[in-house]
Amino acid sequence: MMQQLTYMWVVVCRALQIIENKAPNLSNFTLLRGVPKLSLGEASQMMKVLSLFRANAICYGRAELPSIMPNLETLSLGSSHEVDIPMLPTKFFNLKHLCIQITSSTLSPCYDYFSLISLLDASPSLETWRLEVPEADMGHELVGSSPLRQLPERRHDHLKIVEMIAFNSAKSLVELICCIVKRAVSLERLSFDTFPWW
């Protein structure tokens, strides 16, 4: 049963407590909110496309997915509540396309966008990165209030397209962009949009 199932889309199933997958060829999975526990079984090793939208999805994605989904090529992570992303040794060796969407305008003023550099460090094959952030929150420290942080420079040879939606002057976001620009030696297109698309 379910040998042919390759794509699954689960949308706002608040009463659902767990998803367990028994379809061995599932390669494209989308989860929009709800479902606290996710177990994709054998398919997680073959997963190519994952879209995950829930609280702390970005931190979860960075901490857990490189080891359980090593063949991911496209990853979309969306969250309304987030914590800073840790620097970890695990890698997304096959990841080519990354979309990060932080949707809450109530994001903590202490949230450090600069921590998202962990995703760049973890994705040596990344070609496109799209980042959507909430509209400017005046609680964030703004550029000009103190010197910008920098990390040791490392080359990133494949990143060609970076898009920032609802870009604002939060200091940690500007630090993130500066770090990306210094590392992405193959960058072909860098676009900023100061207005959200939602």
matplotlib code that plots the C-alpha trace (Angstrom):
import matplotlib.pyplot as plt

x = [0.0, 1.0, 4.0, 3.1, 2.6, 5.3, 3.7, 1.8, 0.3, -1.2, -2.9, -3.9, -5.0, -5.1, -6.6, -3.9, -1.3, 1.2, 2.0, 3.7, 4.6, 4.6, 4.9, 8.5, 8.7, 7.4, 9.8, 7.8, 6.1, 4.3, 3.1, 1.2, 0.7, -0.4, 0.9, 3.5, 5.1, 6.3, 7.8, 8.4, 10.1, 12.3, 11.1, 12.9, 16.2, 14.8, 13.0, 13.9, 11.4, 10.2, 7.9, 7.4, 5.4, 5.1, 6.5, 10.3, 10.4, 13.7, 15.6, 14.1, 15.1, 18.7, 19.1, 17.3, 16.9, 20.5, 20.8, 17.3, 16.9, 20.3, 19.1, 16.9, 17.3, 14.5, 13.6, 11.0, 10.7, 8.1, 7.5, 5.6, 7.7, 11.5, 14.6, 18.1, 19.6, 22.6, 25.9, 26.2, 28.6, 25.9, 25.4, 22.7, 25.1, 22.5, 20.4, 20.1, 17.0, 16.1, 13.1, 12.8, 9.6, 9.2, 5.6, 5.0, 5.3, 5.4, 8.8, 11.0, 13.1, 16.0, 15.7, 19.1, 18.7, 22.5, 22.1, 20.6, 24.1, 24.2, 22.0, 24.4, 27.4, 25.4, 24.5, 27.6, 25.6, 23.0, 22.1, 19.1, 18.0, 14.8, 14.2, 10.9, 10.9, 8.2, 7.8, 10.3, 9.9, 11.1, 12.2, 15.1, 18.4, 18.9, 22.0, 24.4, 23.9, 27.2, 29.7, 28.5, 29.5, 31.5, 32.4, 35.6, 35.3, 34.5, 33.8, 30.5, 30.9, 27.4, 25.0, 23.7, 20.4, 19.5, 16.1, 15.0, 11.4, 10.3, 13.9, 14.4, 17.2, 17.3, 21.0, 21.2, 19.5, 22.0, 24.9, 23.5, 23.4, 26.9, 28.2, 26.3, 27.7, 31.3, 31.0, 28.9, 31.6, 29.2, 26.3, 24.5, 21.4, 20.7, 17.3, 15.7, 12.0, 11.0, 7.4, 5.9, 4.1, 1.5]
y = [0.0, 3.6, 2.6, 5.4, 8.2, 10.8, 14.0, 14.8, 18.1, 18.4, 21.8, 23.1, 19.8, 21.1, 17.9, 15.7, 14.7, 12.7, 11.9, 8.6, 7.8, 4.3, 5.4, 4.5, 6.8, 10.0, 12.7, 15.9, 16.8, 20.0, 20.6, 23.8, 24.2, 21.8, 18.2, 18.3, 15.0, 14.1, 10.7, 10.3, 6.9, 5.5, 8.3, 10.9, 9.6, 10.0, 13.4, 16.0, 18.8, 19.8, 22.7, 23.0, 25.9, 25.8, 27.5, 27.2, 25.5, 27.2, 26.2, 22.7, 22.5, 23.5, 21.2, 18.1, 17.9, 17.5, 14.2, 12.8, 14.2, 14.2, 14.4, 17.5, 19.8, 22.3, 23.5, 26.0, 26.8, 29.2, 30.3, 32.8, 32.2, 31.5, 31.2, 32.0, 29.3, 27.4, 26.9, 23.1, 20.8, 19.0, 19.9, 19.9, 18.7, 18.6, 21.6, 24.0, 26.1, 27.6, 29.8, 31.2, 33.0, 34.6, 35.7, 37.3, 41.0, 40.1, 38.4, 39.1, 42.3, 40.1, 37.8, 37.6, 37.4, 37.1, 33.5, 32.5, 32.5, 29.0, 27.8, 29.2, 27.5, 24.3, 24.4, 24.3, 23.6, 26.3, 28.3, 30.4, 31.8, 33.7, 35.4, 37.0, 38.8, 40.8, 44.5, 46.6, 46.2, 49.2, 47.0, 45.7, 47.5, 49.6, 50.0, 52.7, 52.1, 50.1, 48.4, 45.5, 42.0, 39.9, 36.2, 34.7, 34.9, 31.7, 31.4, 30.1, 29.1, 28.3, 30.9, 32.9, 34.4, 36.1, 37.7, 39.6, 40.4, 43.2, 44.1, 46.6, 48.3, 45.9, 45.7, 41.9, 41.6, 44.1, 42.1, 38.9, 40.5, 41.9, 38.4, 36.8, 39.4, 38.8, 35.0, 34.5, 34.8, 33.6, 35.9, 37.0, 38.7, 40.3, 41.9, 43.7, 44.5, 46.8, 45.7, 42.4, 40.2, 38.9]
z = [0.0, -0.7, -2.8, -5.3, -2.8, -3.3, -2.1, 1.1, 2.2, 5.7, 6.5, 9.9, 11.5, 15.1, 16.6, 14.9, 17.4, 15.4, 11.7, 11.0, 7.5, 6.0, 2.3, 1.4, -1.7, -0.1, -1.3, -1.0, 2.3, 3.5, 7.0, 7.8, 11.5, 14.1, 14.7, 17.5, 16.6, 13.1, 12.1, 8.4, 8.8, 5.9, 3.6, 5.6, 4.1, 0.6, 1.2, -1.4, -0.7, 2.8, 3.8, 7.5, 9.1, 12.9, 16.0, 16.2, 12.8, 11.9, 15.0, 14.7, 11.0, 11.7, 14.8, 13.6, 9.8, 8.5, 10.3, 9.6, 6.0, 4.5, 0.9, 1.1, -1.9, -1.2, 2.3, 3.4, 7.1, 8.4, 12.0, 14.1, 17.2, 17.1, 19.2, 18.0, 15.7, 17.1, 15.3, 14.8, 13.0, 11.0, 7.3, 4.6, 1.9, -0.9, 0.0, -3.0, -2.2, 1.2, 2.1, 5.6, 6.6, 10.0, 10.1, 13.5, 14.1, 17.8, 17.4, 20.4, 20.1, 21.3, 18.3, 16.6, 12.8, 12.6, 14.0, 10.7, 9.3, 10.8, 7.9, 5.4, 7.1, 7.1, 3.4, 1.2, -2.0, -1.4, -4.6, -3.6, -0.3, 0.3, 3.7, 4.7, 8.0, 9.9, 9.3, 11.3, 15.0, 16.8, 19.7, 17.6, 17.9, 14.8, 12.7, 13.8, 17.5, 17.8, 15.5, 13.4, 14.4, 12.0, 11.7, 10.3, 6.5, 4.8, 1.1, -0.2, -3.8, -4.9, -3.5, -6.5, -5.5, -2.2, -1.7, 1.4, 1.8, 4.3, 4.8, 7.6, 9.6, 12.5, 13.3, 13.4, 9.9, 8.4, 10.0, 8.4, 5.0, 5.3, 6.2, 3.3, 0.8, 2.0, 1.7, -1.5, -4.1, -6.9, -6.0, -9.1, -7.7, -4.3, -3.9, -1.0, -0.7, 2.2, 2.1, 3.2, 0.6, 3.0]

ax = plt.figure().add_subplot(projection="3d")
ax.plot(x, y, z, "-o")
ax.set_aspect("equal")
plt.show()
